[in-house]
Amino acid sequence: MGKYPNKKSGRLGFDFFLNKLALIAFTVLGGYFVYTAISTQMLDALRIGLLCAVVAVPVIVVWWLSLTRSKPVRLAIGSVLAMIFCLIFAVGIRYINIGMDTLNNITAEEDETSLMTVYVRSDDDRNMEDLLDETFGTLSMTEANTKAAIQQLDQEYKTTLSTKAYASATELVDALAEGEVDAILTDQGHMSVLEDLEGYENAMDGLREVKSFHVVVETENNNDKTSISKADSVFSVYISGSDSRDSNIMATGRSDVNIIATVNTETRQVLLLNTPRDFYIPLARSSSYDYPDKLTHAGLYGVDESKDTLAQYYGIDIDYYFRVNFTGFETIIDALGGIEVDSEHDFYSTIAPTTIHYTQGINKLDGYEALYYVRERYAFVNGDYQRGINQMQVIQAVAKKAMSPAMLTNFTSLMDAVDDCFKTSIPTDLITALVRDQLANGGDWNIVTYYVSGTGSSEYTYSIPSQKAYVTIPDESTVEMAKDLMQQVRDGKIIEDPNAEASDAPSY
């Protein structure tokens, strides 16, 4: 009898061929996972070796189980394991790439912008085209931004705008109300200071926004993007929380959170120094003939102005900045699944559009509630001082939650939030070096907080020279203590003095 082809044997041969292709793909994926992890530069030699060993074990086992056609059970087990580890490798590669893309984005250099806006009186219904022949009031202290905005409008509408400069936002609003100008063109940041001035708290209610657009802020960026060396293991970071409601993280705005982090990587010591938003100090841009200003106003001129102002005031070098605006603050905490803070007081928010009650003790907060927790000051006798304490609490709570295993369940959404909400001048290789050192050496960090304080007063300011505003006159004894604490960290001393953690509120 003639012989018929062995279809079963042919089928097994085809399956065997596909199995080998799958094994090769599995091995390549495992190798790419190792390569991706190593390319982050966050792993030391020991952990690279351990990672290679951990990946090699399942690869060898799967190959051993799959290299025979005579034992289908082994083949099946090998195939299942290959699929499981392929999924693990793929997810690992995706998470690493998302994390590194986010890190590269937040450390990438980017121009600061200012949100320029054209306002008219609230009862004026004219649009931009109707205003082109009118006179626009502008701020003289933001001449560069105003010039860029006028050029942009001139090009867009093919016209030449007529302008009249004023020294402050109050004079600008008064000029519009009195008919000296028909519209005003200024940045939203300077208009936001009106809410803190007596008689102008509701000035924005009398204005209507006609057009808003961004212009690039002209700054001298002297940030050193070189990583610290072993011999220079101390650096300082200015942490800024801007109250700009603009979704653009690089938009200028008042800096309500002003913290200097002094870091010593050798001793694993961090000092977080909080300076109140209303601290009355000279701006870096001002001359000896100008009024000092509230620290929060420095942010109107860019994050570097805030950083340089604090560096000048404390007589130190501040190497980098780390910036978050309140628009992103809410998103980040929601992506973390909320945080817990231990409130020192029982209070209601006086500024939130809805009722929020914070109880004394542990509070579980979502992003919205945390936002108003760090912004609140009017509910406290010691006002801005207590807000500084609350800001520190939230920063520590976010850091704690971000380092917990629970973060992995929200990893993608958290990275999306961080990408849009954080910006730093800390170079990527410094961050990866710090992570690598922490993984290699372990150990806890000693984090100490300190708050400078002062007394309330009413003074003229650089940004509003025509009217007095509430300010905090610095208590020089607390300032000197802050300088001494920062020097101790630089000198490698471990701060254990309980006075380094402010416990007594200042008098107001």
TORVO-736275 format. One line per field, with one value per residue (C-alpha): residue in three letters; x, y, z; residue number from 1. Coordinates in pm, whole numbers. Each point is the difference from the previous one (the first is absolute). Layout:
residuo <- ALA, ...;
x <- X, ...;
y <- Y, ...;
z <- Z, ...;
num <- NUM, ...;
***
This chain:
residuo <- MET, GLY, LYS, TYR, PRO, ASN, LYS, LYS, SER, GLY, ARG, LEU, GLY, PHE, ASP, PHE, PHE, LEU, ASN, LYS, LEU, ALA, LEU, ILE, ALA, PHE, THR, VAL, LEU, GLY, GLY, TYR, PHE, VAL, TYR, THR, ALA, ILE, SER, THR, GLN, MET, LEU, ASP, ALA, LEU, ARG, ILE, GLY, LEU, LEU, CYS, ALA, VAL, VAL, ALA, VAL, PRO, VAL, ILE, VAL, VAL, TRP, TRP, LEU, SER, LEU, THR, ARG, SER, LYS, PRO, VAL, ARG, LEU, ALA, ILE, GLY, SER, VAL, LEU, ALA, MET, ILE, PHE, CYS, LEU, ILE, PHE, ALA, VAL, GLY, ILE, ARG, TYR, ILE, ASN, ILE, GLY, MET, ASP, THR, LEU, ASN, ASN, ILE, THR, ALA, GLU, GLU, ASP, GLU, THR, SER, LEU, MET, THR, VAL, TYR, VAL, ARG, SER, ASP, ASP, ASP, ARG, ASN, MET, GLU, ASP, LEU, LEU, ASP, GLU, THR, PHE, GLY, THR, LEU, SER, MET, THR, GLU, ALA, ASN, THR, LYS, ALA, ALA, ILE, GLN, GLN, LEU, ASP, GLN, GLU, TYR, LYS, THR, THR, LEU, SER, THR, LYS, ALA, TYR, ALA, SER, ALA, THR, GLU, LEU, VAL, ASP, ALA, LEU, ALA, GLU, GLY, GLU, VAL, ASP, ALA, ILE, LEU, THR, ASP, GLN, GLY, HIS, MET, SER, VAL, LEU, GLU, ASP, LEU, GLU, GLY, TYR, GLU, ASN, ALA, MET, ASP, GLY, LEU, ARG, GLU, VAL, LYS, SER, PHE, HIS, VAL, VAL, VAL, GLU, THR, GLU, ASN, ASN, ASN, ASP, LYS, THR, SER, ILE, SER, LYS, ALA, ASP, SER, VAL, PHE, SER, VAL, TYR, ILE, SER, GLY, SER, ASP, SER, ARG, ASP, SER, ASN, ILE, MET, ALA, THR, GLY, ARG, SER, ASP, VAL, ASN, ILE, ILE, ALA, THR, VAL, ASN, THR, GLU, THR, ARG, GLN, VAL, LEU, LEU, LEU, ASN, THR, PRO, ARG, ASP, PHE, TYR, ILE, PRO, LEU, ALA, ARG, SER, SER, SER, TYR, ASP, TYR, PRO, ASP, LYS, LEU, THR, HIS, ALA, GLY, LEU, TYR, GLY, VAL, ASP, GLU, SER, LYS, ASP, THR, LEU, ALA, GLN, TYR, TYR, GLY, ILE, ASP, ILE, ASP, TYR, TYR, PHE, ARG, VAL, ASN, PHE, THR, GLY, PHE, GLU, THR, ILE, ILE, ASP, ALA, LEU, GLY, GLY, ILE, GLU, VAL, ASP, SER, GLU, HIS, ASP, PHE, TYR, SER, THR, ILE, ALA, PRO, THR, THR, ILE, HIS, TYR, THR, GLN, GLY, ILE, ASN, LYS, LEU, ASP, GLY, TYR, GLU, ALA, LEU, TYR, TYR, VAL, ARG, GLU, ARG, TYR, ALA, PHE, VAL, ASN, GLY, ASP, TYR, GLN, ARG, GLY, ILE, ASN, GLN, MET, GLN, VAL, ILE, GLN, ALA, VAL, ALA, LYS, LYS, ALA, MET, SER, PRO, ALA, MET, LEU, THR, ASN, PHE, THR, SER, LEU, MET, ASP, ALA, VAL, ASP, ASP, CYS, PHE, LYS, THR, SER, ILE, PRO, THR, ASP, LEU, ILE, THR, ALA, LEU, VAL, ARG, ASP, GLN, LEU, ALA, ASN, GLY, GLY, ASP, TRP, ASN, ILE, VAL, THR, TYR, TYR, VAL, SER, GLY, THR, GLY, SER, SER, GLU, TYR, THR, TYR, SER, ILE, PRO, SER, GLN, LYS, ALA, TYR, VAL, THR, ILE, PRO, ASP, GLU, SER, THR, VAL, GLU, MET, ALA, LYS, ASP, LEU, MET, GLN, GLN, VAL, ARG, ASP, GLY, LYS, ILE, ILE, GLU, ASP, PRO, ASN, ALA, GLU, ALA, SER, ASP, ALA, PRO, SER, TYR;
x <- 0, 117, 111, -197, 166, 16, -210, 44, 377, -12, -223, 238, 290, -181, -92, 361, 117, -250, 102, 364, -92, -199, 297, 231, -245, -35, 378, 41, -275, 173, 328, -166, -155, 347, 140, -284, 52, 377, -44, -176, 342, -177, 149, 341, 218, -134, -362, 77, 150, -301, -239, 184, -12, -370, -85, 235, -164, -348, 157, 211, -291, -236, 258, 63, -370, -56, 292, -176, -291, -34, -137, -302, -68, 340, -57, -334, 147, 285, -245, -211, 307, 127, -329, -4, 356, -53, -284, 217, 288, -233, -167, 340, 134, -310, 20, 371, -49, -294, 200, 309, -203, -165, 335, 150, -301, 0, 377, 4, 75, -308, -78, -204, -311, -229, -375, -81, -362, -201, -266, -281, -265, -265, -268, 206, -108, 254, 221, 368, -59, -206, 281, 289, -23, -30, 271, 117, 130, 311, 236, 338, 168, -72, 124, 165, -309, -227, 217, -14, -377, -50, 215, -206, -328, 134, 96, -326, -227, 233, -14, 207, -146, 8, 109, 41, 216, -87, 213, -230, -305, -206, 78, -80, -344, -73, 95, -243, -280, 54, 8, 366, 38, -258, 173, 294, 261, 189, 93, -252, 257, 26, -377, -24, 172, -306, -194, 241, -37, -253, -255, 91, -111, -285, 167, 4, -380, -14, 211, -73, 264, 13, 305, 277, 324, 351, 326, 348, 156, 349, 224, 366, 12, 321, -100, 296, -109, 315, -51, 157, 319, 109, 202, -295, -287, -199, -251, -303, -336, -262, -346, -264, -376, -153, -362, -23, -324, 148, 33, 344, 247, 249, -244, 114, -207, 19, 202, -204, 233, 361, 222, 377, 112, 364, 115, 315, 23, 294, -176, -350, -117, -269, -104, -330, -8, -336, -16, -346, -153, -39, 361, 107, 340, 183, -53, 309, -102, -48, 252, 85, -244, -300, -243, 39, -284, -204, 185, -306, 22, 343, -171, -171, 338, 88, 113, 365, -92, -144, 304, 248, -191, 21, 364, 84, -195, 156, 344, 20, 14, -317, 89, -335, -373, -288, -332, -363, -305, -331, -174, 221, 10, -357, 54, 312, -166, -305, 233, 156, -343, -2, 223, -24, 102, -2, -166, 95, -333, -369, -106, -211, 150, -77, 103, -133, -310, -165, -4, 302, 42, 338, 0, 281, 200, 20, -183, -24, 12, -57, 171, -268, 0, 381, 17, -201, 174, 333, -152, -195, 136, -295, -141, 307, 110, 360, -106, 282, 217, -257, -44, 373, -35, -291, 198, 284, -246, -142, 343, 104, -333, 35, 359, -106, -288, 213, 254, -260, -84, -353, 144, 44, -376, -23, 342, -109, -248, 254, 268, -246, -80, 365, 90, -247, 50, 369, 298, 353, 345, 155, 181, -116, 339, 4, -341, 100, 326, -193, -234, 294, 176, -313, -53, 364, 48, -351, -52, -254, 24, -19, -246, -28, -232, 37, -219, 119, -256, -75, -264, -277, 18, -129, 262, 52, 142, 206, -289, -268, 190, -314, -183, 93, -50, 14, 352, 196, 302, 267, 103, 376, 66, -188, 179, 339, -107, -97, 339, 176, -206, 74, 370, -13, -144, 273, 264, -127, -154, -314, -265, -169, -76, -379, 25, 56, -366, -201, -256, -89, -201, 117, -196, -216;
y <- 0, 353, 221, 311, 318, 18, 313, -20, -3, 300, 187, -69, 122, 325, 45, -70, 269, 254, -93, 77, 337, 79, -103, 228, 289, -74, 2, 323, 164, -107, 141, 326, 25, -28, 255, 243, -29, 51, 300, 193, 22, -55, -345, -65, -293, -237, 60, -28, -342, -103, 119, -199, -310, 42, 35, -281, -259, 2, 22, -312, -187, 79, -107, -326, -77, 83, -178, -332, -117, -332, 145, 217, 77, 164, 184, 131, 112, 174, 179, 121, 123, 174, 187, 99, 133, 171, 192, 83, 119, 205, 170, 65, 156, 216, 123, 78, 190, 197, 90, 106, 198, 184, 65, 132, 223, 163, 60, 129, 370, 198, 369, 169, 175, 274, -11, 341, 114, 284, 131, 250, 122, -261, 213, 32, -265, 85, -274, 20, 128, 289, 107, 21, 380, 64, 65, -298, 45, -206, -63, 171, -259, -281, 191, -298, -221, 285, 75, -365, -6, 319, -136, -319, 193, 239, -293, -187, 297, 186, 320, 218, 19, 321, -47, 196, -138, 1, -85, -253, -220, 232, 300, -210, -98, 356, 134, -239, 86, 374, -24, 95, -318, -220, -332, -134, -254, -170, -339, -180, -46, 371, 33, -276, 221, 225, -248, 68, 380, 194, 159, -221, -342, -10, 198, -298, -21, 328, -132, -223, -211, 55, -201, -204, -136, -98, 180, -129, 159, 137, -136, -68, -372, -72, -341, -237, -329, -178, -274, 17, -194, -218, 292, 237, -200, 295, 191, 221, -8, 273, -162, 232, -37, 250, 107, 51, -164, -32, -363, 90, -99, 260, 292, 264, 63, 82, -252, -106, -287, 106, -273, -38, -363, -32, -354, -179, -334, -118, 37, -57, 320, 229, 334, 142, 374, 168, 375, 164, 134, 351, 30, 360, -26, 161, -168, -107, 230, 310, 274, 156, 281, -232, -121, -358, -230, -294, -319, -137, 283, -117, -282, 255, 57, -368, -291, 109, 333, -182, -228, 287, 216, -269, -73, 369, 37, -300, 54, -346, -167, -178, -246, -112, 57, -245, 145, -107, 212, -44, -110, -308, -39, -124, -245, -156, -76, -149, -220, -120, -96, 276, 68, 14, 303, 59, 339, 202, 185, -53, 253, 75, 131, 369, 11, -321, 43, -287, -83, -200, -99, -115, -173, 7, -319, -231, 113, -200, 259, -16, 246, 268, -13, -5, 304, 213, -152, 147, 329, 80, 271, 217, -271, 16, 258, -44, 8, -55, -170, -278, -28, -66, -286, -143, 27, -200, -265, -44, -18, -274, -183, 5, -127, -280, -107, 19, -242, -256, -316, 135, 251, -279, -38, 362, 20, 106, 264, 130, 35, 184, 238, 55, 64, 289, 141, -9, 179, 0, 118, -298, -193, -351, -156, 148, -149, -342, 16, 69, -292, -228, 101, -58, -346, -92, 130, 18, 178, 251, 373, 244, 269, 308, 296, 360, 308, 359, 243, 366, 256, 145, 351, 217, 129, 122, -269, -20, -151, 236, 322, 215, -170, -175, -375, -250, -139, -200, 180, -269, -104, 18, -252, -269, 102, -38, -338, -107, 104, -192, -315, 8, 36, -295, -219, 113, -76, -355, 39, -191, 237, -145, 319, 18, 375, -92, -90, 312, -68, 348, 217, 356, 297, 192;
z <- 0, -67, 290, 88, 134, 379, 52, 376, -35, -234, 239, 289, -210, -75, 367, 97, -242, 139, 351, -77, -150, 314, 216, -194, 32, 373, 45, -196, 208, 321, -126, -100, 347, 155, -245, 72, 376, -31, -232, 279, 171, 333, 67, 150, -112, 266, -95, -369, 72, 208, -269, -267, 219, 78, -369, -107, 229, -163, -347, 64, 159, -287, -259, 186, 18, -365, -168, -40, -213, 180, 322, -81, 368, 35, -324, 124, 332, -182, -228, 294, 189, -312, -40, 369, -5, -335, 164, 302, -220, -222, 297, 158, -320, -33, 360, -28, -328, 139, 310, -194, -254, 288, 168, -323, -60, 343, -14, -359, -42, -94, -37, 269, -123, 121, -59, -146, 2, -149, 241, -41, 244, 73, -169, -320, -252, -272, -141, -89, -353, 137, 234, -246, -37, 376, 260, 207, 354, 81, 293, -18, 225, -249, -301, -174, 26, -103, -304, -108, 47, -202, -283, -2, -15, -264, -222, 57, -71, -240, 202, 233, 349, 201, 363, 323, 282, 372, 302, 170, -44, 222, -221, -304, 132, 110, -343, -167, 244, -49, -381, -46, -207, -170, 70, 195, -110, 280, 141, 218, 275, 77, -4, 261, 261, 11, 215, 289, -13, 203, -229, -296, 129, -253, -277, -236, 18, -189, -288, -298, -169, -377, -107, 165, -145, 109, -63, 80, 308, -54, 276, 52, 70, 185, 130, 15, -153, 117, 256, 342, 51, 288, 134, -32, 146, 137, -208, 51, -176, 0, 16, -139, 5, -238, 26, -376, -116, -347, -109, -140, 273, -126, 33, 249, 310, 369, 199, 302, 94, 55, 141, -18, 23, 104, -78, 115, -180, 212, 335, -146, 165, -144, 144, -126, 67, -48, -62, 27, -321, 148, 121, -69, -169, -297, -336, -191, -286, 214, 78, 334, -82, -47, 262, 121, -99, 119, -87, -179, -254, -115, -188, -224, -164, -37, 213, -30, 159, 302, 21, -34, 249, 269, -82, 34, 324, 176, -152, -157, -340, -111, -272, -137, 13, 22, -104, 28, -64, 180, -318, -1, 377, 6, -286, 153, 334, -173, -206, 326, 130, 262, 300, 379, 206, 375, 43, 308, -8, -59, -265, -306, -322, -45, -367, -159, -219, 191, 371, 114, 364, 128, 338, 252, -49, -301, -316, -324, -279, -373, -234, 32, 381, 17, -228, 240, 302, -116, -118, 317, 230, 100, 230, 226, 255, -117, -366, -243, 262, 45, -374, -28, 248, -200, -323, 155, 117, -348, -165, 243, -46, -379, 22, 235, -224, -314, 150, 109, -201, -47, -248, -257, -37, -119, -165, -348, 115, 253, -267, -225, 286, 92, -365, -16, 348, 96, -145, 135, -94, 183, -276, -81, 71, 351, 75, -135, 198, 321, -69, -79, 320, 206, -151, 52, 354, 141, 329, 122, -59, 291, -109, 222, -45, 110, -45, 9, 136, 56, 90, -213, -140, -284, -244, -356, -229, -317, -199, 141, 82, 10, 287, 321, 26, 283, 47, 257, 144, 53, 350, -46, 277, -195, -320, 169, 137, -352, -136, 276, -62, -373, 75, 240, -275, -240, 262, 36, 344, 95, 131, 307, 190, 50, -61, -366, -15, 71, 269, 120, -231, -52, 129, -243;
num <- 1, 2, 3, 4, 5, 6, 7, 8, 9, 10, 11, 12, 13, 14, 15, 16, 17, 18, 19, 20, 21, 22, 23, 24, 25, 26, 27, 28, 29, 30, 31, 32, 33, 34, 35, 36, 37, 38, 39, 40, 41, 42, 43, 44, 45, 46, 47, 48, 49, 50, 51, 52, 53, 54, 55, 56, 57, 58, 59, 60, 61, 62, 63, 64, 65, 66, 67, 68, 69, 70, 71, 72, 73, 74, 75, 76, 77, 78, 79, 80, 81, 82, 83, 84, 85, 86, 87, 88, 89, 90, 91, 92, 93, 94, 95, 96, 97, 98, 99, 100, 101, 102, 103, 104, 105, 106, 107, 108, 109, 110, 111, 112, 113, 114, 115, 116, 117, 118, 119, 120, 121, 122, 123, 124, 125, 126, 127, 128, 129, 130, 131, 132, 133, 134, 135, 136, 137, 138, 139, 140, 141, 142, 143, 144, 145, 146, 147, 148, 149, 150, 151, 152, 153, 154, 155, 156, 157, 158, 159, 160, 161, 162, 163, 164, 165, 166, 167, 168, 169, 170, 171, 172, 173, 174, 175, 176, 177, 178, 179, 180, 181, 182, 183, 184, 185, 186, 187, 188, 189, 190, 191, 192, 193, 194, 195, 196, 197, 198, 199, 200, 201, 202, 203, 204, 205, 206, 207, 208, 209, 210, 211, 212, 213, 214, 215, 216, 217, 218, 219, 220, 221, 222, 223, 224, 225, 226, 227, 228, 229, 230, 231, 232, 233, 234, 235, 236, 237, 238, 239, 240, 241, 242, 243, 244, 245, 246, 247, 248, 249, 250, 251, 252, 253, 254, 255, 256, 257, 258, 259, 260, 261, 262, 263, 264, 265, 266, 267, 268, 269, 270, 271, 272, 273, 274, 275, 276, 277, 278, 279, 280, 281, 282, 283, 284, 285, 286, 287, 288, 289, 290, 291, 292, 293, 294, 295, 296, 297, 298, 299, 300, 301, 302, 303, 304, 305, 306, 307, 308, 309, 310, 311, 312, 313, 314, 315, 316, 317, 318, 319, 320, 321, 322, 323, 324, 325, 326, 327, 328, 329, 330, 331, 332, 333, 334, 335, 336, 337, 338, 339, 340, 341, 342, 343, 344, 345, 346, 347, 348, 349, 350, 351, 352, 353, 354, 355, 356, 357, 358, 359, 360, 361, 362, 363, 364, 365, 366, 367, 368, 369, 370, 371, 372, 373, 374, 375, 376, 377, 378, 379, 380, 381, 382, 383, 384, 385, 386, 387, 388, 389, 390, 391, 392, 393, 394, 395, 396, 397, 398, 399, 400, 401, 402, 403, 404, 405, 406, 407, 408, 409, 410, 411, 412, 413, 414, 415, 416, 417, 418, 419, 420, 421, 422, 423, 424, 425, 426, 427, 428, 429, 430, 431, 432, 433, 434, 435, 436, 437, 438, 439, 440, 441, 442, 443, 444, 445, 446, 447, 448, 449, 450, 451, 452, 453, 454, 455, 456, 457, 458, 459, 460, 461, 462, 463, 464, 465, 466, 467, 468, 469, 470, 471, 472, 473, 474, 475, 476, 477, 478, 479, 480, 481, 482, 483, 484, 485, 486, 487, 488, 489, 490, 491, 492, 493, 494, 495, 496, 497, 498, 499, 500, 501, 502, 503, 504, 505, 506, 507, 508;
***
